[in-house]
Amino acid sequence: MSLPKTLAEDVARNLVMVAKLIDEDPEKAYAYSRIALRLASRVAAVREAAGFAAYATQKYAEALAEFRAARRMTGSVELWPVMADCERGLGRPERALTMAGEPEVQKLDKAGQVEMRLVAAGARRDMDQLDAAIVTLQSPELASNSVQPWTARLRYAYADALLAAGRENEAREWFAKALESDKDGSTDASDRLAELDGVEFVDAIEEDADETGGAETGDVRDDEPGLGSGARAGDERDEPGDASER
């Protein structure tokens, strides 16, 4: 509302494209954010969008600068967790942990506090403090049976930390719980469970076999049972690292 109408519309169009592309094509989203930033650098929403676009492309120093600018403009603490995660991205996990203990955390809503806990646990893991990371994630939110928007990610992070600590049986239990609460597919908990079970999904029929339709050496014969796309037990598979959990 602080901008002339035509300029406001131009800025809004670019911000819409940032939101639309940030997951599927973060580099393009970043390019749109830079245009919006040139047009309206004194608008907090523009600085925030530019921060998230930079964060999505792992430009953590730039993202942190934009988030700080947005925070100065609004006085809001909601960006505190992602600012701390930028510190992790810059190789400064100790600063992220310091931020996790600041008074700003108490001003966050529940979702923000859970996000801060995830960042703090990630910082502990960055510092090879696996046991401390596990303890950091243990909370009423983790133990609750209530499914919230953050539940799947919190359970997944806990399972991943347990697995890293060699506690495979517990990790499997929590990956299963993460999958159970992951209604929108925000984690790859199903793949991680398959790994632990030694299951790999494969396409047994090659495209070139379909194209030739021949029965040359190595082709599946008519008298052999065919294997379609499916799970095969006994195969081992390797595994992301984040944002992320970063």
Buried (B, 14 or more C-beta within 10 A) or exposed (E): EEBEEEEBEBBBEBBEBBBEBBEEBBEBBBBBBBBBBEBBEEBBBBBBBBBBBBBBBBBBEBBBBBBBBBBEBBEBBBBBBBBBBBBBBBEBBEBBBEBBEEEBBEEBEEBBBBBBBBBBBBBBBBBEBBEBBBEBBEBEBBEEEEEEEBBBBBBBBBBBBBBBBEBEEBBBBBBBBBBEBBEEEBBBBBBBBBBBEEBBEBEEBEEEBEEEEEEEEEBBEEEEEEEEEEEEEEEEEEEEEEBBBB
